[in-house]
Amino acid sequence: MKGGSVKRSLVLMSLILVLMSVIVIGGVAILGIESMSKMANSDYEKAKIEGYDNEITSQVQAVLSILQCEYAKVQTGELSEDEAKHEAAEIVRAMRYGDDSSGYFWIDDTDYILVMHPILPEQEGNNRYTLEDPNGTMIIQSIYSVCTSADKGGFNEFYFTKSDGVTVAPKRAYSAMFEPWNWMISTGNYIDDMEADMESVKAAIDKTGMRMEVIMVAAGVVIAIAAMLVAVIYGNVICAPLVKIQQLADRMAVGDLSSNVEIHSNNEYGRTGTALNDAQTQMVGLIANIKNTSMDLENAVSDFSDNFSRMDESIQNVSIAINEIAQNINTQAESTTTASDNVEHMAEGIAETAREITALEENSEIMADRSTKSMDSFKQLIDINEKTKVDIDSMYTQTESNNEAVNRIREAAGLIGDIAEQTNLLSLNASIEAARAGEAGKGFSVVAEEIGKLAQQSDDTVGQITAIIEELTANSENSMHLMKEMSEASDVQVGVIQQTQSMFMELKNASDACTSSIRAIGEKMDNLNAQRESITDTIVTLNNIATDNASSTQETSAMASELGSAVNQSSQLVQMLANDVSILTENLSIFKLRAGQSDENQ
């Protein structure tokens, strides 16, 4: 438990275990008592109901015996049957049973006629076939059913009016048949009276069970109180050694190592106390040794601090001298670097000029190459132009031939037209002659008509051919005109191309001369660049030497600085160590050692 003592935890744990045991055992016992009470009540109720049933059965059997005696008188002739029935009915009317004499009998016959009823004498002689209780049970019909069964009797339950003539209550009745007279003898007990009779006994049983439950609860409370007392006593016994151990731990926490813990037992507490005493003894020896060591360490730290102070002063002197040397070397290196930079600028100018010359030379060569290729192209263009002129002349000649062929076709078309006209005239004459011939010339008329159609088609065809020829003639004339213009333009183009060829030839000669001059300048620039590289190498060598000297001086100065930093850091560490030793000595001074152990370790 947080914030609680071991003693309280032990007492609480023991009390919880006891309470859980008491609750479980008590709960089981109480449930058992309640179950037994319910079972006893059920058994009592069952036995009581069975006793009531046996009682009314035996009472009806007694009435049957009386009726049998009365019937015997009829058999012996002592009484007539009517006299015997009347006497028997009056005897039964007067019969009572029970502690309060509330039990009575009534008689019905198999014709459902009420023969005798001590409570309802006014209904005697009535037919009760339709007698029905509030729940719809046909009372007399149910009695008839059990009386005419194989057992000649049985039980029925129905609601009926009590002897006060007012109260209607459930009733359990037994009926039996007296066969000689066909009488049904019935009696019964009201269920609410039976329950009231049994209620007192059930209440007594429940009261006994309740009393046992109270006894169980009281016993559990007593056991819990006793368990708490035992837990407290036992907790005190168990926790006493723990208190001593705690006191020892408190003394050790404040540095008091002068006394041991005394636990006189051979259990875990005793062994724990012995182990703590041994640990305390070893701690005393360890602390005494630490005190001696801290004193020696304090002396050594003081010596280290003095040595580091002297070493730091020497390093500072060396660092000043090295800084002066480094400044001189840096000045020399800066002068060399300036000269090197100037040479580098000159080298960049030479290199830039060389690159421009190289580019100019490349462009000159490209121009010469393009000039040569242009001359070749112009030669090819002149050849193509001359060939085109030859082709145009050939097309002009061919077009003239086509015009002559078109003229011949025009003449043939004219001839075909003349033939068509003559054929048409011939067809007309044939038609006229056929008309003159009458019926004999009908066949010739048909032929003449077909010849006329053919002449017409020929004439149409000639018209179409003439139109096509006219279109061909116009196109041919246009082609000849265009080809003539193309021939003239080709002659002009050839002249221009020849002039351009002469100009390109002069440009090529000038480009060749320029290329030769550029190559001469390039050779001179190469010589100048070689001289510049020699000067640059010399300056670079001087600059490297100065840089190496400066780097070495800077490294030496840096090493001196690092050594000084290391000395300062070591001095600080020694100072921190001295402080820690002082704190350790101060902390050890709080421990109180036994006199014998302290002297021995010193």
C-alpha positions as semicolon CSV with decimal commas, in nm:
position;residue;x (nm);y (nm);z (nm)
1;M;0,000;0,000;0,000
2;K;0,124;0,352;-0,083
3;G;0,180;0,566;0,224
4;G;0,099;0,279;0,465
5;S;0,313;0,072;0,698
6;V;0,388;-0,299;0,662
7;K;0,204;-0,362;0,989
8;R;-0,111;-0,197;0,858
9;S;-0,081;-0,388;0,530
10;L;-0,049;-0,722;0,712
11;V;-0,346;-0,646;0,940
12;L;-0,557;-0,528;0,646
13;M;-0,463;-0,829;0,431
14;S;-0,545;-1,075;0,713
15;L;-0,874;-0,898;0,781
16;I;-0,966;-0,903;0,412
17;L;-0,892;-1,277;0,388
18;V;-1,098;-1,350;0,699
19;L;-1,385;-1,131;0,583
20;M;-1,383;-1,295;0,241
21;S;-1,389;-1,639;0,404
22;V;-1,667;-1,536;0,644
23;I;-1,870;-1,379;0,361
24;V;-1,830;-1,683;0,136
25;I;-1,901;-1,939;0,409
26;G;-2,184;-1,728;0,556
27;G;-2,335;-1,669;0,213
28;V;-2,326;-2,039;0,133
29;A;-2,474;-2,121;0,477
30;I;-2,750;-1,859;0,442
31;L;-2,837;-1,985;0,095
32;G;-2,848;-2,338;0,236
33;I;-3,074;-2,230;0,523
34;E;-3,308;-2,048;0,283
35;S;-3,313;-2,352;0,055
36;M;-3,387;-2,580;0,349
37;S;-3,667;-2,347;0,470
38;K;-3,826;-2,344;0,125
39;M;-3,792;-2,721;0,101
40;A;-3,944;-2,769;0,450
41;N;-4,235;-2,540;0,364
42;S;-4,291;-2,725;0,037
43;D;-4,278;-3,065;0,206
44;Y;-4,509;-2,948;0,485
45;E;-4,756;-2,800;0,235
46;K;-4,753;-3,118;0,031
47;A;-4,798;-3,338;0,340
48;K;-5,072;-3,112;0,476
49;I;-5,265;-3,116;0,149
50;E;-5,226;-3,491;0,133
51;G;-5,356;-3,512;0,496
52;Y;-5,660;-3,299;0,403
53;D;-5,726;-3,523;0,102
54;N;-5,697;-3,836;0,316
55;E;-5,925;-3,685;0,578
56;I;-6,211;-3,600;0,339
57;T;-6,167;-3,936;0,165
58;S;-6,198;-4,125;0,494
59;Q;-6,497;-3,910;0,596
60;V;-6,680;-3,993;0,270
61;Q;-6,595;-4,361;0,321
62;A;-6,746;-4,337;0,671
63;V;-7,069;-4,191;0,525
64;L;-7,075;-4,472;0,269
65;S;-7,055;-4,720;0,559
66;I;-7,351;-4,554;0,734
67;L;-7,552;-4,561;0,410
68;Q;-7,466;-4,925;0,368
69;C;-7,608;-4,994;0,718
70;E;-7,929;-4,811;0,631
71;Y;-7,951;-5,004;0,308
72;A;-7,910;-5,329;0,505
73;K;-8,219;-5,236;0,705
74;V;-8,411;-5,219;0,379
75;Q;-8,278;-5,562;0,287
76;T;-8,390;-5,712;0,618
77;G;-8,731;-5,542;0,591
78;E;-8,676;-5,337;0,902
79;L;-8,736;-5,014;0,707
80;S;-8,876;-4,931;0,373
81;E;-8,644;-4,783;0,113
82;D;-8,793;-4,436;0,147
83;E;-8,772;-4,452;0,525
84;A;-8,413;-4,575;0,506
85;K;-8,319;-4,295;0,259
86;H;-8,483;-4,029;0,480
87;E;-8,316;-4,160;0,794
88;A;-7,980;-4,188;0,618
89;A;-8,007;-3,832;0,478
90;E;-8,081;-3,688;0,820
91;I;-7,793;-3,878;0,978
92;V;-7,554;-3,739;0,715
93;R;-7,702;-3,389;0,754
94;A;-7,608;-3,391;1,120
95;M;-7,255;-3,523;1,067
96;R;-6,960;-3,280;1,117
97;Y;-6,578;-3,317;1,129
98;G;-6,275;-3,103;1,190
99;D;-6,144;-2,919;1,495
100;D;-6,404;-2,646;1,450
101;S;-6,675;-2,887;1,321
102;S;-6,692;-2,693;0,999
103;G;-6,677;-3,000;0,777
104;Y;-7,010;-3,120;0,631
105;F;-7,150;-3,347;0,355
106;W;-7,406;-3,310;0,074
107;I;-7,578;-3,564;-0,148
108;D;-7,676;-3,546;-0,518
109;D;-7,820;-3,829;-0,723
110;T;-7,721;-3,933;-1,073
111;D;-8,013;-3,731;-1,209
112;Y;-7,836;-3,415;-1,078
113;I;-8,108;-3,366;-0,811
114;L;-7,991;-3,225;-0,478
115;V;-8,097;-3,487;-0,219
116;M;-7,953;-3,322;0,096
117;H;-7,744;-3,013;0,178
118;P;-7,713;-2,892;0,541
119;I;-7,622;-2,536;0,437
120;L;-7,866;-2,499;0,144
121;P;-8,176;-2,695;0,256
122;E;-8,402;-2,468;0,050
123;Q;-8,239;-2,602;-0,272
124;E;-8,308;-2,969;-0,193
125;G;-8,505;-3,133;-0,476
126;N;-8,363;-2,889;-0,736
127;N;-8,189;-3,009;-1,053
128;R;-7,836;-2,871;-1,041
129;Y;-7,716;-2,993;-1,381
130;T;-7,634;-2,636;-1,489
131;L;-7,472;-2,532;-1,161
132;E;-7,161;-2,332;-1,258
133;D;-6,891;-2,155;-1,051
134;P;-6,748;-1,807;-1,140
135;N;-6,469;-1,970;-1,346
136;G;-6,715;-2,161;-1,565
137;T;-6,667;-2,504;-1,401
138;M;-6,983;-2,724;-1,414
139;I;-6,978;-2,842;-1,051
140;I;-7,233;-3,127;-1,049
141;Q;-7,127;-3,254;-1,391
142;S;-6,766;-3,276;-1,268
143;I;-6,882;-3,467;-0,957
144;Y;-7,082;-3,704;-1,180
145;S;-6,773;-3,764;-1,398
146;V;-6,551;-3,877;-1,108
147;C;-6,829;-4,081;-0,943
148;T;-6,905;-4,278;-1,261
149;S;-6,536;-4,341;-1,334
150;A;-6,369;-4,678;-1,277
151;D;-6,264;-4,579;-0,922
152;K;-6,622;-4,475;-0,836
153;G;-6,487;-4,153;-0,684
154;G;-6,232;-3,874;-0,710
155;F;-6,134;-3,511;-0,638
156;N;-6,268;-3,189;-0,788
157;E;-6,177;-2,822;-0,744
158;F;-6,428;-2,540;-0,791
159;Y;-6,548;-2,217;-0,633
160;F;-6,840;-2,243;-0,389
161;T;-7,020;-2,041;-0,119
162;K;-6,901;-2,089;0,239
163;S;-7,124;-2,166;0,538
164;D;-7,182;-1,794;0,597
165;G;-7,379;-1,789;0,273
166;V;-7,181;-1,489;0,142
167;T;-6,813;-1,569;0,088
168;V;-6,721;-1,751;-0,237
169;A;-6,386;-1,933;-0,218
170;P;-6,199;-2,213;-0,398
171;K;-6,282;-2,558;-0,264
172;R;-6,124;-2,904;-0,303
173;A;-6,390;-3,177;-0,274
174;Y;-6,399;-3,555;-0,276
175;S;-6,704;-3,743;-0,412
176;A;-6,795;-4,113;-0,415
177;M;-7,089;-4,316;-0,554
178;F;-7,332;-4,516;-0,336
179;E;-7,455;-4,741;-0,612
180;P;-7,764;-4,899;-0,446
181;W;-7,942;-4,564;-0,437
182;N;-7,731;-4,382;-0,710
183;W;-7,633;-4,122;-0,456
184;M;-7,314;-3,910;-0,498
185;I;-7,170;-3,832;-0,153
186;S;-6,943;-3,521;-0,146
187;T;-6,746;-3,321;0,105
188;G;-6,449;-3,085;0,087
189;N;-6,222;-2,820;0,235
190;Y;-6,191;-2,458;0,135
191;I;-5,838;-2,390;0,009
192;D;-5,804;-2,052;0,185
193;D;-5,889;-2,222;0,516
194;M;-5,625;-2,485;0,441
195;E;-5,365;-2,217;0,363
196;A;-5,456;-2,022;0,678
197;D;-5,411;-2,341;0,879
198;M;-5,069;-2,402;0,717
199;E;-4,955;-2,039;0,734
200;S;-4,868;-2,047;1,103
201;V;-4,646;-2,352;1,058
202;K;-4,476;-2,193;0,749
203;A;-4,418;-1,876;0,948
204;A;-4,259;-2,079;1,225
205;I;-4,029;-2,251;0,975
206;D;-3,932;-1,915;0,818
207;K;-3,871;-1,768;1,162
208;T;-3,641;-2,057;1,253
209;G;-3,445;-2,007;0,927
210;M;-3,417;-1,633;0,993
211;R;-3,289;-1,702;1,344
212;M;-3,021;-1,934;1,202
213;E;-2,918;-1,667;0,951
214;V;-2,882;-1,408;1,227
215;I;-2,671;-1,655;1,426
216;M;-2,449;-1,707;1,118
217;V;-2,404;-1,330;1,070
218;A;-2,324;-1,278;1,439
219;A;-2,072;-1,563;1,429
220;G;-1,909;-1,405;1,120
221;V;-1,880;-1,067;1,295
222;V;-1,726;-1,231;1,604
223;I;-1,482;-1,425;1,386
224;A;-1,388;-1,103;1,198
225;I;-1,323;-0,914;1,524
226;A;-1,116;-1,201;1,661
227;A;-0,923;-1,221;1,335
228;M;-0,852;-0,847;1,348
229;L;-0,717;-0,874;1,705
230;V;-0,498;-1,170;1,610
231;A;-0,376;-0,984;1,297
232;V;-0,284;-0,677;1,504
233;I;-0,093;-0,885;1,762
234;Y;0,081;-1,092;1,496
235;G;0,161;-0,775;1,295
236;N;0,331;-0,623;1,598
237;V;0,539;-0,939;1,641
238;I;0,635;-0,949;1,271
239;C;0,704;-0,576;1,233
240;A;0,922;-0,530;1,545
241;P;1,243;-0,649;1,364
242;L;1,146;-0,439;1,061
243;V;1,127;-0,130;1,284
244;K;1,480;-0,196;1,410
245;I;1,605;-0,241;1,052
246;Q;1,431;0,084;0,951
247;Q;1,597;0,270;1,242
248;L;1,938;0,141;1,129
249;A;1,868;0,257;0,773
250;D;1,768;0,603;0,904
251;R;2,096;0,631;1,100
252;M;2,299;0,523;0,795
253;A;2,113;0,782;0,583
254;V;2,248;1,064;0,806
255;G;2,599;0,912;0,816
256;D;2,579;0,751;1,161
257;L;2,768;0,419;1,130
258;S;2,858;0,386;1,499
259;S;2,592;0,130;1,609
260;N;2,459;-0,203;1,481
261;V;2,108;-0,353;1,469
262;E;2,027;-0,628;1,723
263;I;1,775;-0,892;1,609
264;H;1,779;-1,214;1,814
265;S;1,610;-1,457;1,579
266;N;1,715;-1,716;1,324
267;N;1,461;-1,630;1,053
268;E;1,481;-1,400;0,750
269;Y;1,474;-1,088;0,976
270;G;1,772;-1,215;1,179
271;R;1,972;-1,297;0,865
272;T;1,882;-0,954;0,718
273;G;2,007;-0,779;1,035
274;T;2,334;-0,974;1,027
275;A;2,384;-0,886;0,658
276;L;2,321;-0,515;0,732
277;N;2,574;-0,522;1,017
278;D;2,837;-0,679;0,787
279;A;2,760;-0,421;0,516
280;Q;2,796;-0,140;0,771
281;T;3,136;-0,273;0,882
282;Q;3,262;-0,289;0,523
283;M;3,124;0,061;0,455
284;V;3,314;0,201;0,756
285;G;3,642;0,057;0,624
286;L;3,569;0,183;0,273
287;I;3,491;0,537;0,389
288;A;3,811;0,550;0,600
289;N;4,017;0,444;0,296
290;I;3,838;0,703;0,080
291;K;3,930;0,975;0,332
292;N;4,301;0,881;0,319
293;T;4,294;0,861;-0,061
294;S;4,119;1,196;-0,092
295;M;4,393;1,364;0,114
296;D;4,666;1,218;-0,112
297;L;4,467;1,317;-0,419
298;E;4,428;1,672;-0,292
299;N;4,810;1,707;-0,257
300;A;4,866;1,566;-0,608
301;V;4,608;1,806;-0,752
302;S;4,790;2,100;-0,594
303;D;5,123;1,992;-0,753
304;F;4,955;1,948;-1,094
305;S;4,804;2,294;-1,076
306;D;5,145;2,459;-1,016
307;N;5,311;2,267;-1,303
308;F;5,031;2,357;-1,546
309;S;5,062;2,727;-1,459
310;R;5,434;2,728;-1,549
311;M;5,373;2,530;-1,869
312;D;5,098;2,773;-1,979
313;E;5,338;3,071;-1,945
314;S;5,604;2,900;-2,164
315;I;5,352;2,814;-2,433
316;Q;5,231;3,173;-2,452
317;N;5,591;3,296;-2,518
318;V;5,641;3,039;-2,796
319;S;5,308;3,134;-2,951
320;I;5,407;3,505;-2,969
321;A;5,734;3,425;-3,153
322;I;5,561;3,195;-3,400
323;N;5,297;3,459;-3,477
324;E;5,568;3,711;-3,572
325;I;5,732;3,462;-3,812
326;A;5,395;3,378;-3,961
327;Q;5,319;3,745;-4,029
328;N;5,648;3,791;-4,224
329;I;5,587;3,480;-4,431
330;N;5,230;3,587;-4,502
331;T;5,356;3,926;-4,630
332;Q;5,597;3,748;-4,869
333;A;5,323;3,512;-4,980
334;E;5,087;3,802;-5,050
335;S;5,346;3,975;-5,277
336;T;5,411;3,654;-5,467
337;T;5,038;3,597;-5,499
338;T;4,990;3,948;-5,646
339;A;5,256;3,884;-5,914
340;S;5,106;3,547;-5,987
341;D;4,764;3,707;-6,027
342;N;4,901;3,962;-6,276
343;V;5,065;3,688;-6,481
344;E;4,742;3,494;-6,467
345;H;4,551;3,794;-6,602
346;M;4,803;3,826;-6,887
347;A;4,774;3,452;-6,950
348;E;4,398;3,483;-6,965
349;G;4,430;3,765;-7,223
350;I;4,669;3,560;-7,438
351;A;4,447;3,257;-7,408
352;E;4,141;3,463;-7,500
353;T;4,324;3,608;-7,806
354;A;4,435;3,258;-7,905
355;R;4,079;3,136;-7,878
356;E;3,955;3,428;-8,092
357;I;4,225;3,355;-8,354
358;T;4,134;2,989;-8,349
359;A;3,767;3,074;-8,392
360;L;3,854;3,318;-8,675
361;E;4,062;3,053;-8,843
362;E;3,783;2,802;-8,809
363;N;3,532;3,053;-8,952
364;S;3,771;3,130;-9,244
365;E;3,806;2,762;-9,321
366;I;3,429;2,724;-9,299
367;M;3,385;3,021;-9,539
368;A;3,635;2,870;-9,783
369;D;3,459;2,537;-9,762
370;R;3,118;2,704;-9,811
371;S;3,260;2,903;-10,108
372;T;3,390;2,587;-10,270
373;K;3,059;2,412;-10,215
374;S;2,873;2,720;-10,349
375;M;3,084;2,714;-10,666
376;D;3,000;2,347;-10,712
377;S;2,631;2,424;-10,652
378;F;2,641;2,707;-10,904
379;K;2,799;2,476;-11,161
380;Q;2,526;2,218;-11,097
381;L;2,261;2,494;-11,116
382;I;2,398;2,613;-11,452
383;D;2,397;2,255;-11,583
384;I;2,038;2,204;-11,459
385;N;1,929;2,538;-11,609
386;E;2,078;2,449;-11,947
387;K;1,909;2,110;-11,932
388;T;1,580;2,279;-11,838
389;K;1,612;2,510;-12,138
390;V;1,667;2,207;-12,363
391;D;1,361;2,039;-12,210
392;I;1,150;2,353;-12,257
393;D;1,254;2,368;-12,626
394;S;1,167;2,000;-12,663
395;M;0,825;2,063;-12,499
396;Y;0,770;2,358;-12,733
397;T;0,845;2,137;-13,035
398;Q;0,616;1,863;-12,900
399;T;0,338;2,114;-12,841
400;E;0,364;2,230;-13,203
401;S;0,336;1,865;-13,311
402;N;0,029;1,827;-13,090
403;N;-0,128;2,133;-13,254
404;E;-0,075;1,979;-13,596
405;A;-0,235;1,653;-13,472
406;V;-0,528;1,851;-13,333
407;N;-0,575;2,021;-13,672
408;R;-0,582;1,683;-13,844
409;I;-0,839;1,561;-13,586
410;R;-1,044;1,877;-13,657
411;E;-1,036;1,794;-14,031
412;A;-1,145;1,433;-13,956
413;A;-1,427;1,560;-13,735
414;G;-1,542;1,787;-14,020
415;L;-1,542;1,491;-14,253
416;I;-1,745;1,284;-14,005
417;G;-1,988;1,578;-13,980
418;D;-2,032;1,585;-14,357
419;I;-2,094;1,210;-14,357
420;A;-2,351;1,252;-14,079
421;E;-2,534;1,521;-14,277
422;Q;-2,541;1,304;-14,588
423;T;-2,658;1,006;-14,381
424;N;-2,934;1,218;-14,234
425;L;-3,044;1,326;-14,581
426;L;-3,036;0,964;-14,690
427;S;-3,252;0,869;-14,389
428;L;-3,499;1,146;-14,473
429;N;-3,525;1,035;-14,835
430;A;-3,570;0,673;-14,724
431;S;-3,852;0,775;-14,491
432;I;-4,022;0,961;-14,773
433;E;-3,991;0,660;-15,003
434;A;-4,117;0,427;-14,734
435;A;-4,420;0,647;-14,681
436;R;-4,492;0,629;-15,050
437;A;-4,460;0,250;-15,053
438;G;-4,725;0,215;-14,779
439;E;-4,750;-0,122;-14,602
440;A;-4,471;-0,266;-14,816
441;G;-4,227;0,004;-14,702
442;K;-4,282;-0,029;-14,325
443;G;-3,967;-0,239;-14,277
444;F;-3,764;0,004;-14,483
445;S;-3,912;0,286;-14,277
446;V;-3,778;0,128;-13,959
447;V;-3,432;0,098;-14,114
448;A;-3,449;0,458;-14,230
449;E;-3,545;0,566;-13,876
450;E;-3,250;0,379;-13,725
451;I;-3,014;0,530;-13,983
452;G;-3,150;0,873;-13,887
453;K;-3,080;0,806;-13,519
454;L;-2,727;0,692;-13,606
455;A;-2,670;1,007;-13,811
456;Q;-2,794;1,219;-13,521
457;Q;-2,562;1,038;-13,274
458;S;-2,271;1,086;-13,517
459;D;-2,350;1,454;-13,544
460;D;-2,363;1,484;-13,160
461;T;-2,031;1,303;-13,131
462;V;-1,873;1,534;-13,385
463;G;-1,994;1,830;-13,181
464;Q;-1,835;1,687;-12,865
465;I;-1,508;1,613;-13,046
466;T;-1,505;1,966;-13,187
467;A;-1,548;2,113;-12,838
468;I;-1,265;1,899;-12,702
469;I;-1,042;2,000;-12,995
470;E;-1,115;2,366;-12,933
471;E;-1,023;2,323;-12,561
472;L;-0,701;2,135;-12,657
473;T;-0,608;2,407;-12,903
474;A;-0,656;2,680;-12,642
475;N;-0,453;2,487;-12,379
476;S;-0,180;2,416;-12,630
477;E;-0,154;2,783;-12,724
478;N;-0,131;2,877;-12,355
479;S;0,139;2,615;-12,297
480;M;0,341;2,743;-12,589
481;H;0,313;3,099;-12,455
482;L;0,425;2,995;-12,105
483;M;0,713;2,784;-12,236
484;K;0,831;3,077;-12,445
485;E;0,830;3,299;-12,133
486;M;1,012;3,027;-11,933
487;S;1,278;3,001;-12,206
488;E;1,337;3,377;-12,193
489;A;1,353;3,374;-11,809
490;S;1,595;3,082;-11,820
491;D;1,829;3,279;-12,048
492;V;1,823;3,573;-11,799
493;Q;1,881;3,335;-11,502
494;V;2,185;3,179;-11,670
495;G;2,341;3,524;-11,711
496;V;2,281;3,615;-11,347
497;I;2,422;3,283;-11,224
498;Q;2,737;3,334;-11,428
499;Q;2,786;3,682;-11,273
500;T;2,732;3,533;-10,921
501;Q;2,987;3,261;-10,996
502;S;3,247;3,527;-11,077
503;M;3,173;3,709;-10,748
504;F;3,207;3,386;-10,545
505;M;3,539;3,313;-10,716
506;E;3,674;3,654;-10,605
507;L;3,539;3,590;-10,248
508;K;3,717;3,255;-10,235
509;N;4,049;3,410;-10,329
510;A;4,012;3,677;-10,055
511;S;3,914;3,408;-9,796
512;D;4,224;3,202;-9,882
513;A;4,445;3,509;-9,826
514;C;4,275;3,582;-9,491
515;T;4,322;3,222;-9,375
516;S;4,697;3,241;-9,445
517;S;4,727;3,564;-9,239
518;I;4,532;3,411;-8,945
519;R;4,759;3,107;-8,939
520;A;5,068;3,330;-8,920
521;I;4,917;3,525;-8,623
522;G;4,830;3,195;-8,450
523;E;5,192;3,076;-8,470
524;K;5,315;3,400;-8,307
525;M;5,054;3,370;-8,029
526;D;5,169;3,013;-7,958
527;N;5,526;3,138;-7,905
528;L;5,399;3,414;-7,672
529;N;5,189;3,163;-7,472
530;A;5,492;2,934;-7,427
531;Q;5,691;3,225;-7,278
532;R;5,396;3,310;-7,052
533;E;5,373;2,951;-6,923
534;S;5,744;2,955;-6,832
535;I;5,696;3,276;-6,626
536;T;5,381;3,137;-6,465
537;D;5,555;2,813;-6,357
538;T;5,831;3,015;-6,189
539;I;5,582;3,236;-5,999
540;V;5,374;2,931;-5,898
541;T;5,683;2,763;-5,756
542;L;5,764;3,076;-5,550
543;N;5,401;3,102;-5,436
544;N;5,392;2,734;-5,331
545;I;5,708;2,774;-5,128
546;A;5,569;3,082;-4,951
547;T;5,236;2,907;-4,893
548;D;5,405;2,598;-4,750
549;N;5,609;2,816;-4,514
550;A;5,296;3,002;-4,404
551;S;5,105;2,677;-4,360
552;S;5,386;2,525;-4,153
553;T;5,402;2,838;-3,936
554;Q;5,023;2,839;-3,897
555;E;5,022;2,472;-3,809
556;T;5,295;2,530;-3,551
557;S;5,099;2,824;-3,410
558;A;4,780;2,616;-3,411
559;M;4,960;2,332;-3,233
560;A;5,086;2,579;-2,975
561;S;4,735;2,715;-2,936
562;E;4,592;2,366;-2,904
563;L;4,861;2,279;-2,650
564;G;4,773;2,595;-2,460
565;S;4,403;2,506;-2,475
566;A;4,485;2,155;-2,357
567;V;4,689;2,298;-2,070
568;N;4,406;2,536;-1,981
569;Q;4,153;2,256;-2,004
570;S;4,373;2,028;-1,795
571;S;4,416;2,307;-1,544
572;Q;4,037;2,349;-1,530
573;L;3,994;1,974;-1,489
574;V;4,250;1,974;-1,209
575;Q;4,062;2,262;-1,047
576;M;3,732;2,074;-1,084
577;L;3,901;1,764;-0,940
578;A;4,026;1,972;-0,650
579;N;3,672;2,099;-0,590
580;D;3,535;1,743;-0,610
581;V;3,799;1,627;-0,360
582;S;3,700;1,909;-0,127
583;I;3,332;1,817;-0,160
584;L;3,417;1,448;-0,108
585;T;3,615;1,532;0,206
586;E;3,330;1,746;0,333
587;N;3,075;1,471;0,259
588;L;3,289;1,207;0,432
589;S;3,311;1,424;0,741
590;I;2,942;1,357;0,818
591;F;3,002;0,985;0,876
592;K;3,044;0,882;1,240
593;L;3,270;0,578;1,258
594;R;3,343;0,358;1,551
595;A;3,664;0,471;1,721
596;G;3,849;0,143;1,674
597;Q;3,772;0,106;1,303
598;S;3,861;0,470;1,223
599;D;4,202;0,450;1,389
600;E;4,289;0,117;1,227
601;N;4,221;0,248;0,874
602;Q;4,419;0,564;0,935
